[in-house]
Amino acid sequence: PMVPSLYNNNLQIFQNRDTAVLMTEMIHDARIVPLYESAQDMEILHDDIRFYTGDSRGYWDGDSLVVVTQNFNGLSASFGQAGTSYDKVLTEKFTRVGQFTVDYEFTLDDPSTYDDKFTGIVSMTKVAGLLYEYGCHEGNYGMENILRGARVEEQLAAEGAL
C-alpha cells in the first residue's frame, strides 16, 4: 500500500475510458490499471504469471476507483519489513471526499504473513504543482559552484596555467 514516508508522497491519478494510471513520485512508478465494468468482470492473470509489484486490475464502485493487485512474485516484503508478498492481495479504494481531498483506503490480505487481513485509510490532499521525476538533486544544489569551478578551469587553461 501507499503509506506516507518522510518525503515524495505525491500521487497523480489520471485515466481514459478503459485505463487508469497511478503515478507515484517516489521512484516515479506508474501502475497502468486496466478498468473493467465490475469486480466480476475482471480478467485475472494465471497464477504462474507473477510480478515484483503484482498485477493491478480495477473497476468503479459508485464514486470510488477500486484497484485489486495480486500475483506478486514474493521478492518484496508484504507490508513494512514483514513477510513476503507471494500470497498477498492488495485492494485499494480511491474516493474523492472533497474538492481537494481523496480518501485512500487499502486492505491487505496476506495469509502467509498475517493471521487476518487489515485495512487502513490515508487522506490525500491535492497540491498546487506538478509531479516531477524522482531523482537525486545534490548536483543541482551545487550547480553554482560546479559552474564557477568550470569557468576557473577554462580561465586557467586559457592563461596556460593548466
N, C-alpha and C positions, 0 to 999 in steps of 0.2 A: 504493500500500500504506500501511497504518497503521504508520508507523515513529515511534519516540519523538522528541519535541521537548523544548523547555525546560519546558513545562507543559501542563496539560489533556490528558493522555494516557489518560484513563479511557475505558472502553468498556463498555456494557451490552448484553448479548445476551438477547433473550427470543423465544419462539416459541409458536405454536399448531400445530395439526395440519398446516397447509399453507403457513405463512409464518414466516419468521424476520425479526427486526429487529435491525440492528446500529446502535446509537445511540452516537455519539462525543460526548465532552464538548466538544471544540474545534468551534466554530461550530454546536453542537447539531445535527449532521447525523444523520438517521435514514435508513438504507437499508432499504427494505422488500424482502425477498428471497422471491419465490415458491419453494416447495420442490417438487421432483419426486422420483420413485422412484429415478432414476439419471441419469447424465450423458447417456445415450442418449435419455431421455425428455424432456429439457429443450427447451422451445419457445424458439427464438432469434428475436429481432426481425429484421425485414428490414434489410438493410444501409443503406437510406436513412433509417432512424429512428435518430437519434443524440442523445445527451445529454451535458451537461458532465461529469457524474460517471459516465457509462456506464449500462449496463443490467445489473443483477445477477440471476442465477438460481442456485439452489442445490440440493443433494441431500446425503443422508447416505451416507458411505462407511464402514461399520462405526461406530466411535465418533467419527468426525470429520465435522464440518459443512464441506462444500466449497462455496465460492461462486465462480462464474465471472462476471466482469464484462467486458463488451465493448461495442461500439457507442458509444465515446466520440466527441465531436464535434471533437476536435483542438484545442480552445481552451485546454487546460491542458497543462503540461509532462508528459512521460511519467513521469519519476522525478527528484526534485530539480528542477533547472532545465533538464534535458536534453530535447531533442526536443519533439515534440507527441504527443498521446495518440491520434491518429486510428486507427492500426492496432494499438493496444495491446489485449492480452488479459491481464487480471489474474486469477490463480487463487489463492484464499485457502483455507487449511485451518485450522480451529479444532479442536484436540484437547485434551480435559481429560486432564492427565497426573498430577494430584494433587487432593486435596480443595479446594485454594485456587489451583490453577495451571492455566492453559490455554496450550498452545503455539500461537502464531500463525505459520503458515508461509505465505509468499507466493512465487509465481513470476510474474515479469513477462516477458512475451513481446511485444516491440515491434520488429519487423523494420525499421521505418523509422528507428529511432533507434539500436538496438544490433545488433551482429553475431550475438549469441546471447542466449537467454533466461537469466535468473539467478534464484536463489532465496535467500531469507533467512528466518531464524527468530527470533522475538521471544517471550520468555517473559512471560506476563501473570499477575499475582498479584491475587487478589481483595482488594478493600479493604473495610473496615467503614465503610459510609456510603452516602449517596445520591449520585446523579449529578445535579448542579444545572445549570440553564440557563447556557450560556456568556454572559457579559456583562462589560462593564467596570464595576468597582465603586469607582472613585475617589470618587464621591459618597457611597458607603456608609461609607468610612473617615472622611470629613469630616463625617458626619451630625451629630455632636455640635455642631460649630462652626456648621454651617448652621442648625440649630435654635436655637442660642444667638443667632445674628445676627438671626433672625426674631423672637425674643422681645424683643430690644433694640429693633428697629424698631417693634414693637407698643407697647412701653412709651413710646418717644419720641412716637409718634403720639397716644397717649392723653394725654400731657402737653402736647400741642400744639407740640412741638419740631420736628415734621416738616411 
